[in-house]
Amino acid sequence: MTTSSGLSLSVKPFPEEEAHPLWHITRKAKKNPVRRVLITSGIHGNEPGGVETVLAFIRALDAEPDRYPNIEFHILPLLNPWGWTRNLRFNSNGTDINRDFSSFESVKARAIRTLVGQMRFDLVVNLHEDPEATGFYMYQYARPDKVLCRQIIETVRQSGFPVEQEIRMLLLKTEEGLIDAPLWGLWYMRLTRQLSFDNYCRLELSINVFTLETPMQGPMDTRVAVQLKALHILIQALCDPLPGA
């Protein structure tokens, strides 16, 4: 199905989970130089803000077909539809799909690899929410500097939304709203078979990978507005172009 604005929707069923297919929305670029962007959300079924943000972004693209004319978008708005329908983090087998990108034991991890694993992207943005967070934070992966993330975090702060200070992930923790994941950490996660989709994207699909996180508490429209703001800054930076690319 293709809309008048150029957005195309394809539904990807897989034999093991026919009732819970992946949706793949694309929009072709209208001029050169073409940059390719992947946006995903909903790999944890109990994190609604990311999915709502991506759906809002899709509606905005449909309403403004001339925005970002040199970007080819690939959007996967709901990576764990089974968990989404039940408000659960995991899949039907109790697997955290977002820790399955070393083993690829789950149907959805294999399906996602089938959809995007042979492509390369200029930017990948994955949207999440955190039940323990009290403010916005984000990840960057093996980047040479923190300038762009600091710009985003300061923009969020100036909007009046809190910035997270207390999140710890194994050996990493937030520093003024940013978790700066080193390359060695990604390889460690692969070797210990805990590789996340975000880590996989940085190792295999793009040098520019970011994760956006908002708390699950608070008004949904506010959480969506914050993630949309950060997402647009990342995409605009790609057009400008992205520092460190």
N, CA, C and O of each residue as an XYZ file, in Angstrom:
980
protein
N       0.842     -1.191      0.000
C       0.000      0.000      0.000
C       0.878      1.242      0.000
O       1.822      1.328      0.786
N       0.585      2.202     -0.864
C       1.345      3.440     -0.948
C       0.395      4.625     -0.863
O      -0.634      4.652     -1.539
N       0.742      5.612     -0.028
C      -0.083      6.805      0.108
C       0.294      7.821     -0.959
O       1.300      7.661     -1.649
N      -0.512      8.863     -1.092
C      -0.240      9.902     -2.071
C       1.035     10.671     -1.757
O       1.621     11.285     -2.649
N       1.473     10.645     -0.499
C       2.690     11.351     -0.099
C       3.949     10.535     -0.348
O       5.058     11.040     -0.174
N       3.790      9.270     -0.755
C       4.945      8.436     -1.045
C       5.312      7.441      0.025
O       6.273      6.691     -0.145
N       4.567      7.407      1.144
C       4.812      6.403      2.170
C       4.282      5.048      1.708
O       3.164      4.948      1.202
N       5.091      4.015      1.886
C       4.683      2.667      1.507
C       4.669      1.771      2.738
O       5.582      1.822      3.562
N       3.641      0.961      2.856
C       3.508      0.026      3.964
C       3.538     -1.385      3.419
O       2.793     -1.728      2.501
N       4.418     -2.210      4.001
C       4.399     -3.633      3.698
C       4.324     -4.380      5.016
O       4.954     -3.987      5.998
N       3.553     -5.457      5.037
C       3.384     -6.277      6.231
C       4.134     -7.583      5.997
O       3.892     -8.281      5.013
N       5.050     -7.908      6.915
C       5.920     -9.064      6.746
C       5.519    -10.178      7.707
O       5.943    -10.176      8.863
N       4.705    -11.132      7.245
C       4.359    -12.266      8.105
C       5.477    -13.311      8.082
O       6.206    -13.419      7.096
N       5.610    -14.066      9.151
C       6.576    -15.151      9.221
C       5.850    -16.388      9.713
O       5.017    -16.290     10.614
N       6.146    -17.556      9.143
C       5.331    -18.754      9.394
C       5.127    -19.068     10.874
O       4.046    -19.503     11.271
N       6.168    -18.850     11.701
C       6.036    -19.223     13.110
C       5.113    -18.271     13.879
O       4.560    -18.645     14.913
N       4.945    -17.041     13.378
C       4.145    -16.048     14.096
C       3.278    -15.270     13.105
O       3.370    -14.045     13.021
N       2.446    -15.981     12.364
C       1.647    -15.343     11.326
C       0.691    -14.288     11.895
O       0.364    -13.315     11.215
N       0.251    -14.481     13.127
C      -0.712    -13.551     13.713
C      -0.059    -12.253     14.174
O      -0.756    -11.299     14.520
N       1.281    -12.205     14.181
C       1.982    -11.024     14.691
C       3.083    -10.619     13.715
O       4.265    -10.777     14.022
N       2.715    -10.100     12.551
C       3.714     -9.726     11.541
C       4.426     -8.425     11.908
O       3.989     -7.681     12.786
N       5.525     -8.174     11.217
C       6.223     -6.902     11.329
C       5.716     -5.947     10.256
O       5.487     -6.350      9.116
N       5.544     -4.698     10.618
C       5.173     -3.660      9.662
C       6.439     -2.904      9.260
O       7.251     -2.528     10.106
N       6.588     -2.694      7.964
C       7.760     -2.002      7.423
C       7.257     -0.833      6.576
O       6.682     -1.029      5.505
N       7.483      0.382      7.071
C       7.057      1.583      6.348
C       8.284      2.215      5.711
O       9.306      2.394      6.374
N       8.191      2.550      4.445
C       9.302      3.169      3.738
C       8.854      4.447      3.041
O       7.684      4.609      2.697
N       9.801      5.340      2.842
C       9.575      6.492      1.981
C      10.847      6.754      1.202
O      11.919      6.922      1.783
N      10.724      6.788     -0.122
C      11.887      7.003     -0.967
C      12.325      8.462     -0.936
O      11.516      9.368     -0.736
N      13.631      8.670     -1.140
C      14.160     10.028     -1.246
C      13.763     10.634     -2.586
O      13.552      9.928     -3.572
N      13.668     11.967     -2.594
C      13.245     12.675     -3.803
C      14.389     13.398     -4.503
O      14.235     13.870     -5.629
N      15.543     13.485     -3.829
C      16.686     14.124     -4.476
C      17.971     13.608     -3.862
O      17.963     12.991     -2.797
N      19.067     13.865     -4.539
C      20.387     13.443     -4.080
C      21.040     14.556     -3.257
O      20.637     15.713     -3.373
N      22.038     14.234     -2.432
C      22.536     12.884     -2.141
C      21.580     12.150     -1.197
O      21.087     12.727     -0.228
N      21.330     10.905     -1.483
C      20.369     10.130     -0.704
C      21.035      9.624      0.571
O      22.117      9.038      0.535
N      20.366      9.863      1.695
C      20.771      9.302      2.976
C      19.698      8.325      3.431
O      18.507      8.566      3.236
N      20.120      7.232      4.034
C      19.173      6.187      4.450
C      19.080      6.158      5.974
O      20.094      6.093      6.668
N      17.845      6.206      6.485
C      17.597      6.266      7.926
C      16.680      5.116      8.335
O      15.676      4.844      7.676
N      17.037      4.445      9.429
C      16.211      3.400     10.032
C      15.713      3.895     11.382
O      16.503      4.336     12.217
N      14.409      3.822     11.596
C      13.786      4.200     12.861
C      12.972      3.014     13.356
O      12.170      2.457     12.607
N      13.172      2.621     14.618
C      12.448      1.467     15.154
C      11.943      1.766     16.564
O      12.436      2.667     17.243
N      10.952      0.990     16.981
C      10.429      1.082     18.348
C       9.686     -0.207     18.667
O       9.484     -1.057     17.799
N       9.282     -0.338     19.931
C       8.415     -1.440     20.336
C       9.071     -2.792     20.428
O       8.384     -3.809     20.336
N      10.398     -2.842     20.610
C      11.021     -4.158     20.777
C      10.683     -4.732     22.151
O      10.729     -5.945     22.353
N      10.343     -3.855     23.089
C       9.766     -4.255     24.373
C       8.294     -3.855     24.365
O       7.967     -2.678     24.211
N       7.420     -4.823     24.527
C       5.993     -4.577     24.338
C       5.345     -3.719     25.395
O       4.197     -3.303     25.242
N       6.073     -3.445     26.478
C       5.503     -2.641     27.563
C       6.062     -1.213     27.575
O       6.025     -0.546     28.609
N       6.580     -0.740     26.436
C       7.148      0.603     26.341
C       6.380      1.392     25.284
O       6.839      1.506     24.148
N       5.226      1.933     25.640
C       4.326      2.500     24.627
C       4.781      3.822     24.029
O       4.431      4.128     22.890
N       5.560      4.622     24.775
C       5.890      5.954     24.290
C       6.672      5.962     22.997
O       6.450      6.814     22.136
N       7.602      5.002     22.851
C       8.377      4.939     21.617
C       7.513      4.649     20.408
O       7.675      5.265     19.354
N       6.591      3.705     20.564
C       5.697      3.353     19.457
C       4.811      4.541     19.090
O       4.633      4.849     17.911
N       4.258      5.204     20.102
C       3.421      6.370     19.830
C       4.217      7.470     19.130
O       3.686      8.162     18.261
N       5.476      7.633     19.501
C       6.321      8.635     18.847
C       6.543      8.299     17.381
O       6.441      9.170     16.517
N       6.843      7.042     17.102
C       7.089      6.646     15.713
C       5.824      6.804     14.877
O       5.892      7.249     13.731
N       4.683      6.447     15.432
C       3.429      6.630     14.697
C       3.172      8.111     14.429
O       2.707      8.472     13.349
N       3.472      8.969     15.404
C       3.318     10.412     15.196
C       4.274     10.904     14.114
O       3.922     11.767     13.310
N       5.475     10.355     14.099
C       6.450     10.736     13.074
C       5.975     10.312     11.683
O       6.128     11.064     10.720
N       5.401      9.117     11.574
C       4.874      8.641     10.292
C       3.753      9.560      9.801
O       3.705      9.917      8.624
N       2.856      9.938     10.711
C       1.766     10.849     10.327
C       2.308     12.190      9.857
O       1.784     12.777      8.910
N       3.361     12.680     10.519
C       3.962     13.952     10.115
C       4.605     13.835      8.733
O       4.490     14.751      7.919
N       5.277     12.722      8.464
C       5.869     12.512      7.139
C       4.792     12.481      6.062
O       4.977     13.019      4.971
N       3.676     11.853      6.376
C       2.582     11.768      5.412
C       1.977     13.150      5.146
O       1.579     13.460      4.023
N       1.915     13.972      6.194
C       1.335     15.311      6.050
C       2.299     16.297      5.397
O       1.868     17.283      4.799
N       3.612     16.036      5.510
C       4.628     16.928      4.951
C       5.546     16.139      4.022
O       6.691     15.865      4.382
N       5.073     15.771      2.845
C       5.842     14.886      1.970
C       7.151     15.482      1.467
O       8.028     14.742      1.022
N       7.303     16.808      1.529
C       8.536     17.429      1.045
C       9.572     17.638      2.143
O      10.653     18.167      1.881
N       9.257     17.234      3.353
C      10.232     17.353      4.441
C      11.288     16.263      4.318
O      10.955     15.113      4.032
N      12.519     16.596      4.522
C      13.648     15.679      4.407
C      13.661     15.006      3.021
O      13.599     13.780      2.935
N      13.741     15.785      1.958
C      13.585     15.211      0.611
C      14.708     14.274      0.183
O      14.513     13.444     -0.704
N      15.891     14.397      0.807
C      16.992     13.527      0.381
C      17.173     12.310      1.281
O      18.194     11.627      1.209
N      16.182     12.039      2.128
C      16.296     10.900      3.047
C      15.338      9.787      2.652
O      14.147     10.009      2.435
N      15.892      8.585      2.567
C      15.105      7.362      2.369
C      14.849      6.759      3.747
O      15.778      6.333      4.432
N      13.594      6.729      4.139
C      13.233      6.242      5.465
C      12.824      4.775      5.431
O      12.118      4.328      4.527
N      13.279      4.045      6.427
C      12.810      2.689      6.711
C      12.373      2.701      8.170
O      13.174      2.993      9.059
N      11.105      2.385      8.419
C      10.537      2.521      9.757
C       9.880      1.209     10.160
O       9.019      0.688      9.451
N      10.295      0.686     11.302
C       9.693     -0.522     11.882
C       9.080     -0.100     13.216
O       9.783     -0.072     14.226
N       7.787      0.229     13.244
C       7.204      0.850     14.434
C       6.923     -0.097     15.584
O       6.723      0.355     16.712
N       6.901     -1.414     15.329
C       6.519     -2.343     16.395
C       7.258     -3.666     16.197
O       6.813     -4.536     15.448
N       8.394     -3.802     16.885
C       9.245     -4.972     16.696
C       8.800     -6.181     17.510
O       9.229     -7.303     17.240
N       7.954     -5.962     18.490
C       7.466     -7.070     19.329
C       5.944     -6.984     19.434
O       5.426     -6.651     20.500
N       5.224     -7.273     18.365
C       3.763     -7.112     18.400
C       3.072     -8.042     19.393
O       2.053     -7.670     19.974
N       3.609     -9.246     19.598
C       2.993    -10.153     20.584
C       3.067     -9.523     21.972
O       2.066     -9.504     22.690
N       4.224     -9.013     22.360
C       4.356     -8.377     23.655
C       3.522     -7.113     23.773
O       2.995     -6.806     24.842
N       3.405     -6.387     22.678
C       2.624     -5.138     22.685
C       1.160     -5.413     22.995
O       0.537     -4.668     23.752
N       0.611     -6.461     22.427
C      -0.807     -6.752     22.647
C      -1.083     -7.203     24.075
O      -2.236     -7.240     24.504
N      -0.032     -7.545     24.813
C      -0.186     -8.029     26.189
C       0.526     -7.147     27.218
O       0.554     -7.467     28.406
N       1.098     -6.043     26.756
C       1.836     -5.125     27.629
C       2.960     -5.854     28.361
O       3.142     -5.682     29.566
N       3.715     -6.673     27.615
C       4.809     -7.452     28.182
C       6.119     -7.112     27.487
O       6.144     -6.846     26.286
N       7.186     -7.123     28.238
C       8.519     -6.831     27.702
C       8.986     -7.921     26.736
O       9.632     -7.637     25.727
N       8.649     -9.176     27.064
C       9.231    -10.315     26.368
C       8.321    -10.830     25.251
O       7.219    -10.322     25.047
N       8.804    -11.851     24.532
C       7.973    -12.476     23.502
C       7.220    -13.657     24.109
O       7.249    -13.864     25.323
N       6.555    -14.421     23.266
C       5.696    -15.506     23.760
C       6.481    -16.619     24.435
O       5.902    -17.407     25.182
N       7.791    -16.703     24.191
C       8.632    -17.713     24.821
C       9.377    -17.175     26.036
O      10.219    -17.869     26.606
N       9.073    -15.947     26.433
C       9.761    -15.346     27.571
C      11.134    -14.805     27.244
O      11.930    -14.545     28.147
N      11.426    -14.631     25.961
C      12.726    -14.119     25.526
C      12.689    -12.610     25.396
O      11.734    -12.045     24.863
N      13.730    -11.963     25.884
C      13.911    -10.539     25.627
C      14.536    -10.412     24.238
O      15.731    -10.651     24.068
N      13.734    -10.040     23.254
C      14.232     -9.951     21.881
C      15.431     -9.010     21.802
O      16.327     -9.204     20.980
N      15.441     -8.003     22.649
C      16.522     -7.010     22.618
C      17.815     -7.505     23.251
O      18.751     -6.722     23.413
N      17.892     -8.763     23.608
C      19.153     -9.381     24.031
C      19.449    -10.618     23.191
O      20.211    -11.491     23.606
N      18.852    -10.686     22.024
C      18.927    -11.913     21.215
C      19.632    -11.694     19.883
O      19.427    -12.467     18.947
N      20.463    -10.653     19.779
C      21.090    -10.366     18.489
C      22.512    -10.899     18.385
O      23.286    -10.476     17.527
N      22.843    -11.838     19.276
C      23.995    -12.720     19.075
C      23.517    -14.109     18.680
O      24.039    -14.719     17.747
N      22.503    -14.604     19.413
C      22.029    -15.975     19.206
C      20.982    -16.084     18.110
O      20.948    -17.082     17.390
N      20.131    -15.080     17.971
C      19.025    -15.088     17.008
C      18.145    -16.328     17.190
O      17.778    -16.998     16.224
N      17.818    -16.611     18.449
C      16.951    -17.757     18.721
C      15.477    -17.424     18.538
O      14.673    -18.318     18.272
N      15.113    -16.170     18.672
C      13.699    -15.787     18.557
C      13.322    -15.518     17.104
O      14.143    -15.098     16.289
N      12.055    -15.774     16.816
C      11.548    -15.534     15.464
C      11.733    -14.075     15.068
O      12.147    -13.782     13.946
N      11.428    -13.161     15.983
C      11.463    -11.748     15.633
C      12.883    -11.245     15.416
O      13.109    -10.430     14.521
N      13.847    -11.707     16.208
C      15.231    -11.287     15.959
C      15.680    -11.742     14.577
O      16.343    -10.987     13.866
N      15.331    -12.953     14.188
C      15.686    -13.429     12.847
C      14.930    -12.646     11.775
O      15.476    -12.331     10.718
N      13.669    -12.340     12.063
C      12.876    -11.587     11.084
C      13.439    -10.186     10.878
O      13.510     -9.706      9.746
N      13.840     -9.529     11.961
C      14.418     -8.191     11.851
C      15.720     -8.247     11.062
O      15.979     -7.387     10.220
N      16.535     -9.258     11.335
C      17.781     -9.416     10.578
C      17.488     -9.635      9.099
O      18.192     -9.105      8.240
N      16.463    -10.406      8.803
C      16.090    -10.630      7.403
C      15.691     -9.327      6.724
O      16.039     -9.097      5.566
N      14.958     -8.471      7.441
C      14.469     -7.226      6.850
C      15.576     -6.209      6.615
O      15.611     -5.569      5.564
N      16.479     -6.048      7.573
C      17.429     -4.933      7.480
C      18.892     -5.358      7.505
O      19.774     -4.522      7.311
N      19.164     -6.628      7.738
C      20.537     -7.060      7.957
C      21.460     -6.917      6.775
O      22.678     -6.895      6.950
N      20.916     -6.819      5.565
C      21.749     -6.671      4.375
C      21.857     -5.219      3.927
O      22.464     -4.937      2.894
N      21.280     -4.299      4.684
C      21.293     -2.882      4.324
C      22.315     -2.145      5.177
O      22.753     -2.636      6.218
N      22.683     -0.958      4.713
C      23.524     -0.064      5.490
C      22.810      1.274      5.593
O      22.163      1.722      4.646
N      22.935      1.904      6.755
C      22.190      3.124      7.037
C      23.140      4.245      7.458
O      24.182      4.009      8.071
N      22.750      5.463      7.110
C      23.503      6.639      7.557
C      23.136      7.023      8.982
O      23.895      7.715      9.661
N      21.973      6.574      9.432
C      21.518      6.869     10.785
C      20.528      5.800     11.221
O      19.654      5.401     10.451
N      20.669      5.339     12.460
C      19.710      4.419     13.068
C      19.285      5.023     14.406
O      20.130      5.408     15.214
N      17.975      5.102     14.635
C      17.440      5.606     15.892
C      16.442      4.595     16.432
O      15.471      4.248     15.759
N      16.683      4.125     17.649
C      15.789      3.180     18.306
C      15.143      3.876     19.505
O      15.833      4.510     20.304
N      13.828      3.759     19.627
C      13.087      4.457     20.674
C      12.612      3.471     21.738
O      12.044      2.422     21.436
N      12.863      3.841     22.983
C      12.535      3.008     24.136
C      11.875      3.850     25.215
O      11.791      5.074     25.114
N      11.403      3.154     26.261
C      11.039      3.800     27.515
C      11.595      2.968     28.666
O      11.901      1.786     28.512
N      11.719      3.626     29.840
C      12.362      2.990     30.983
C      11.444      3.130     32.201
O      11.123      4.248     32.602
N      11.015      1.995     32.800
C      10.106      2.076     33.947
C      10.762      2.644     35.200
O      10.060      3.083     36.111
N      12.098      2.645     35.266
C      12.802      3.121     36.447
C      13.308      4.554     36.307
O      13.727      5.161     37.293
N      13.272      5.088     35.114
C      13.815      6.432     34.888
C      12.846      7.502     35.374
O      11.636      7.287     35.449
N      13.409      8.651     35.699
C      12.595      9.811     36.054
C      12.757     10.936     35.042
O      12.104     11.973     35.163
N      13.613     10.749     34.049
C      13.836     11.777     33.045
C      14.332     11.189     31.738
O      14.502      9.975     31.616
N      14.561     12.049     30.768
C      15.056     11.660     29.453
C      16.537     11.304     29.533
O      17.305     11.935     30.259
N      16.923     10.275     28.769
C      18.343     10.021     28.541
C      18.504      9.328     27.198
O      17.523      8.913     26.581
N      19.745      9.205     26.749
C      19.989      8.604     25.446
C      21.337      7.889     25.444
O      22.209      8.153     26.272
N      21.476      6.978     24.492
C      22.728      6.273     24.266
C      23.337      6.741     22.945
O      22.628      7.061     21.991
N      24.666      6.772     22.917
C      25.394      6.786     21.661
C      26.399      5.641     21.719
O      26.784      5.195     22.799
N      26.821      5.169     20.544
C      27.612      3.948     20.480
C      28.888      4.182     19.678
O      28.855      4.405     18.467
N      30.023      4.123     20.396
C      31.348      4.203     19.759
C      31.460      5.414     18.837
O      31.882      5.301     17.686
N      31.073      6.575     19.366
C      31.195      7.812     18.607
C      32.417      8.599     19.067
O      32.827      8.480     20.221
N      33.006      9.404     18.176
C      34.224     10.133     18.535
C      34.002     11.321     19.455
O      34.942     11.775     20.108
N      32.772     11.839     19.522
C      32.517     12.971     20.408
C      31.066     12.926     20.881
O      30.276     12.096     20.432
N      30.731     13.841     21.803
C      29.411     13.863     22.423
C      28.621     15.117     22.047
O      27.590     15.404     22.654
N      29.097     15.862     21.055
C      28.530     17.177     20.767
C      27.048     17.096     20.425
O      26.243     17.848     20.975
N      26.684     16.199     19.529
C      25.296     16.115     19.085
C      24.373     15.693     20.227
O      23.304     16.274     20.413
N      24.783     14.693     20.983
C      23.946     14.237     22.103
C      23.791     15.327     23.154
O      22.713     15.505     23.720
N      24.869     16.052     23.410
C      24.777     17.146     24.373
C      23.802     18.223     23.890
O      23.079     18.812     24.693
N      23.784     18.477     22.594
C      22.828     19.436     22.040
C      21.396     18.974     22.273
O      20.535     19.762     22.662
N      21.151     17.690     22.033
C      19.801     17.142     22.217
C      19.393     17.207     23.682
O      18.286     17.641     24.001
N      20.271     16.782     24.565
C      19.949     16.755     25.995
C      19.686     18.168     26.503
O      18.771     18.374     27.300
N      20.469     19.136     26.059
C      20.247     20.510     26.500
C      18.929     21.054     25.957
O      18.242     21.806     26.649
N      18.569     20.688     24.737
C      17.279     21.105     24.184
C      16.130     20.532     25.007
O      15.157     21.229     25.294
N      16.246     19.267     25.382
C      15.225     18.637     26.227
C      15.152     19.342     27.574
O      14.064     19.625     28.074
N      16.303     19.625     28.155
C      16.335     20.283     29.461
C      15.669     21.661     29.395
O      14.905     22.032     30.286
N      15.966     22.406     28.339
C      15.404     23.749     28.198
C      13.894     23.718     27.965
O      13.201     24.700     28.231
N      13.395     22.600     27.473
C      11.944     22.469     27.280
C      11.210     22.249     28.611
O       9.980     22.283     28.660
N      11.964     22.027     29.672
C      11.358     21.802     30.976
C      11.213     20.345     31.354
O      10.727     20.042     32.443
N      11.627     19.418     30.475
C      11.534     17.986     30.770
C      12.775     17.574     31.547
O      13.876     18.001     31.199
N      12.634     16.755     32.591
C      13.804     16.371     33.389
C      14.776     15.491     32.607
O      14.384     14.765     31.693
N      16.046     15.572     32.984
C      17.108     14.757     32.392
C      17.575     13.754     33.440
O      17.835     14.111     34.589
N      17.678     12.496     33.027
C      17.996     11.398     33.943
C      19.464     11.440     34.383
O      20.354     11.764     33.598
N      19.694     11.102     35.660
C      21.045     11.105     36.215
C      21.467      9.760     36.799
O      22.653      9.564     37.067
N      20.535      8.825     37.004
C      20.822      7.691     37.880
C      20.711      6.319     37.221
O      20.607      5.323     37.938
N      20.729      6.217     35.905
C      20.595      4.913     35.257
C      21.966      4.250     35.125
O      22.932      4.880     34.695
N      22.038      2.966     35.501
C      23.254      2.174     35.345
C      22.944      0.933     34.517
O      21.946      0.251     34.750
N      23.809      0.649     33.552
C      23.683     -0.532     32.700
C      25.010     -1.272     32.712
O      25.950     -0.873     32.025
N      25.097     -2.358     33.497
C      26.332     -3.111     33.650
C      27.470     -2.164     34.043
O      27.465     -1.634     35.154
N      28.442     -1.943     33.157
C      29.588     -1.096     33.476
C      29.350      0.362     33.127
O      30.231      1.192     33.353
N      28.191      0.701     32.586
C      27.934      2.050     32.100
C      26.867      2.728     32.943
O      26.033      2.069     33.563
N      26.907      4.043     32.956
C      25.871      4.795     33.649
C      25.672      6.132     32.947
O      26.512      6.577     32.165
N      24.540      6.758     33.248
C      24.272      8.053     32.650
C      25.225      9.108     33.204
O      25.550      9.124     34.391
N      25.656      9.978     32.314
C      26.438     11.154     32.672
C      25.711     12.363     32.104
O      25.826     12.677     30.920
N      24.958     13.037     32.972
C      24.136     14.166     32.517
C      23.232     13.755     31.349
O      23.143     14.447     30.336
N      22.564     12.609     31.522
C      21.592     12.168     30.530
C      22.134     11.373     29.367
O      21.381     11.048     28.448
N      23.421     11.044     29.372
C      24.022     10.330     28.234
C      24.751      9.082     28.712
O      25.533      9.135     29.661
N      24.488      7.961     28.048
C      25.293      6.751     28.193
C      26.119      6.615     26.922
O      25.577      6.448     25.829
N      27.431      6.688     27.077
C      28.368      6.668     25.958
C      28.991      5.279     25.898
O      29.959      4.996     26.603
N      28.431      4.414     25.053
C      28.851      3.014     25.000
C      30.083      2.860     24.106
O      30.028      3.218     22.929
N      31.200      2.331     24.640
C      32.413      2.160     23.829
C      32.326      0.924     22.940
O      31.511      0.031     23.174
N      33.164      0.887     21.932
C      33.145     -0.228     20.991
C      33.476     -1.541     21.688
O      32.884     -2.570     21.362
N      34.403     -1.532     22.634
C      34.757     -2.781     23.316
C      33.550     -3.349     24.060
O      33.400     -4.565     24.174
N      32.684     -2.454     24.569
C      31.497     -2.916     25.269
C      30.531     -3.659     24.356
O      29.876     -4.614     24.775
N      30.448     -3.215     23.110
C      29.572     -3.894     22.149
C      30.093     -5.302     21.851
O      29.323     -6.260     21.779
N      31.400     -5.408     21.680
C      31.970     -6.732     21.424
C      31.830     -7.636     22.647
O      31.633     -8.843     22.508
N      31.931     -7.061     23.833
C      31.711     -7.845     25.056
C      30.290     -8.395     25.090
O      30.078     -9.559     25.429
N      29.325     -7.565     24.741
C      27.930     -8.010     24.741
C      27.704     -9.100     23.703
O      26.917    -10.020     23.927
N      28.388     -9.002     22.573
C      28.269    -10.060     21.564
C      28.875    -11.356     22.073
O      28.277    -12.420     21.918
N      30.050    -11.280     22.677
C      30.727    -12.484     23.152
C      29.961    -13.162     24.279
O      29.990    -14.386     24.399
N      29.277    -12.377     25.105
C      28.500    -12.942     26.211
C      27.062    -13.236     25.795
O      26.225    -13.570     26.633
N      26.779    -13.111     24.505
C      25.481    -13.454     23.922
C      24.340    -12.653     24.557
O      23.270    -13.187     24.846
N      24.597    -11.361     24.765
C      23.591    -10.439     25.276
C      23.406     -9.243     24.344
O      22.906     -8.199     24.761
N      23.804     -9.396     23.101
C      23.831     -8.261     22.182
C      22.432     -7.719     21.928
O      21.528     -8.458     21.538
N      22.268     -6.431     22.152
C      20.981     -5.779     21.892
C      20.853     -5.428     20.417
O      21.827     -5.484     19.666
N      19.636     -5.065     20.012
C      19.440     -4.620     18.637
C      20.243     -3.359     18.361
O      20.811     -3.219     17.278
N      20.302     -2.449     19.309
C      21.061     -1.208     19.143
C      22.543     -1.512     18.934
O      23.187     -0.943     18.052
N      23.084     -2.434     19.775
C      24.481     -2.843     19.626
C      24.716     -3.481     18.262
O      25.697     -3.175     17.585
N      23.813     -4.364     17.867
C      23.914     -5.028     16.563
C      23.930     -4.000     15.432
O      24.714     -4.110     14.490
N      23.056     -3.005     15.538
C      23.007     -1.974     14.494
C      24.346     -1.254     14.374
O      24.807     -0.983     13.265
N      24.976     -0.940     15.517
C      26.258     -0.232     15.463
C      27.366     -1.102     14.887
O      28.231     -0.605     14.165
N      27.349     -2.390     15.195
C      28.391     -3.277     14.688
C      28.195     -3.638     13.221
O      29.169     -3.873     12.506
N      26.943     -3.685     12.766
C      26.669     -4.237     11.444
C      26.023     -3.273     10.445
O      26.200     -3.448      9.240
N      25.288     -2.270     10.903
C      24.437     -1.518      9.983
C      24.802     -0.058      9.814
O      24.527      0.515      8.760
N      25.417      0.574     10.820
C      25.639      2.016     10.747
C      26.686      2.449     11.775
O      26.840      1.821     12.822
N      27.401      3.532     11.459
C      28.316      4.108     12.440
C      27.601      5.142     13.305
O      28.162      5.605     14.299
N      26.377      5.510     12.943
C      25.612      6.522     13.671
C      24.338      5.899     14.232
O      23.305      5.868     13.563
N      24.421      5.404     15.469
C      23.303      4.714     16.105
C      23.026      5.387     17.455
O      23.942      5.646     18.236
N      21.752      5.659     17.707
C      21.352      6.325     18.938
C      20.101      5.649     19.496
O      19.260      5.149     18.748
N      19.997      5.644     20.815
C      18.802      5.158     21.499
C      18.236      6.301     22.333
O      18.964      6.963     23.072
N      16.931      6.525     22.208
C      16.242      7.546     22.983
C      15.387      6.869     24.042
O      14.699      5.890     23.754
N      15.425      7.384     25.264
C      14.689      6.797     26.390
C      13.916      7.889     27.125
O      14.468      8.938     27.454
N      12.647      7.634     27.375
C      11.857      8.478     28.260
C      11.284      7.612     29.380
O      11.164      6.397     29.219
N      10.931      8.218     30.508
C      10.295      7.447     31.583
C       8.886      7.023     31.185
O       8.241      7.685     30.372
N       8.415      5.931     31.750
C       7.062      5.472     31.447
C       6.003      6.288     32.179
O       4.827      6.247     31.818
N       6.414      7.029     33.206
C       5.464      7.837     33.952
C       5.296      9.195     33.266
O       6.155      9.638     32.503
N       4.181      9.830     33.556
C       3.937     11.165     33.022
C       3.037     11.126     31.808
O       2.790     10.055     31.254
N       2.537     12.289     31.383
C       1.603     12.341     30.249
C       2.234     11.812     28.968
O       3.371     12.144     28.634
N       1.474     10.986     28.260
C       1.980     10.403     27.021
C       2.339     11.480     25.997
O       3.364     11.368     25.324
N       1.513     12.521     25.870
C       1.798     13.524     24.849
C       3.103     14.251     25.138
O       3.790     14.667     24.204
N       3.462     14.414     26.402
C       4.728     15.055     26.752
C       5.902     14.149     26.407
O       6.900     14.610     25.853
N       5.791     12.870     26.729
C       6.861     11.926     26.394
C       7.064     11.839     24.886
O       8.198     11.807     24.409
N       5.976     11.802     24.145
C       6.059     11.750     22.688
C       6.703     13.019     22.143
O       7.536     12.949     21.239
N       6.331     14.163     22.674
C       6.885     15.435     22.194
C       8.398     15.476     22.401
O       9.128     15.959     21.536
N       8.872     14.972     23.540
C      10.303     14.968     23.823
C      11.045     14.051     22.858
O      12.078     14.432     22.308
N      10.521     12.839     22.647
C      11.190     11.920     21.729
C      11.150     12.442     20.300
O      12.123     12.289     19.561
N      10.044     13.054     19.901
C       9.969     13.632     18.554
C      11.002     14.734     18.368
O      11.649     14.821     17.324
N      11.150     15.561     19.372
C      12.125     16.660     19.298
C      13.531     16.111     19.093
O      14.273     16.585     18.233
N      13.891     15.103     19.891
C      15.212     14.503     19.770
C      15.391     13.820     18.420
O      16.452     13.923     17.806
N      14.362     13.126     17.959
C      14.428     12.431     16.673
C      14.654     13.411     15.533
O      15.480     13.160     14.656
N      13.934     14.517     15.535
C      14.097     15.502     14.460
C      15.479     16.142     14.485
O      16.042     16.434     13.430
N      16.030     16.363     15.668
C      17.390     16.926     15.734
C      18.391     15.960     15.109
O      19.272     16.377     14.358
N      18.259     14.676     15.417
C      19.156     13.680     14.837
C      19.042     13.647     13.314
O      20.056     13.600     12.617
N      17.834     13.670     12.805
C      17.641     13.603     11.356
C      18.159     14.876     10.691
O      18.803     14.809      9.644
N      17.884     16.027     11.288
C      18.373     17.276     10.715
C      19.887     17.326     10.715
O      20.491     17.865      9.787
N      20.511     16.767     11.750
C      21.971     16.714     11.792
C      22.524     15.869     10.653
O      23.594     16.164     10.121
N      21.806     14.829     10.281
C      22.215     14.008      9.141
C      22.182     14.818      7.855
O      23.033     14.644      6.983
N      21.209     15.693      7.741
C      21.110     16.540      6.556
C      22.203     17.614      6.538
O      22.502     18.173      5.483
N      22.809     17.908      7.715
C      23.659     19.104      7.812
C      25.159     19.021      7.447
O      25.663     20.010      6.915
N      25.892     17.960      7.679
C      25.643     16.564      8.036
C      25.930     16.293      9.508
O      26.201     17.202     10.292
N      25.859     14.987      9.858
C      26.041     14.532     11.227
C      27.496     14.653     11.647
O      28.370     14.175     10.924
N      27.797     15.275     12.792
C      29.173     15.327     13.271
C      29.726     13.919     13.489
O      29.026     13.045     14.002
N      30.980     13.703     13.100
C      31.626     12.429     13.317
C      31.339     11.394     12.253
O      31.915     10.306     12.272
N      30.430     11.727     11.298
C      30.117     10.730     10.260
C      31.233     10.618      9.258
O      31.141      9.830      8.317
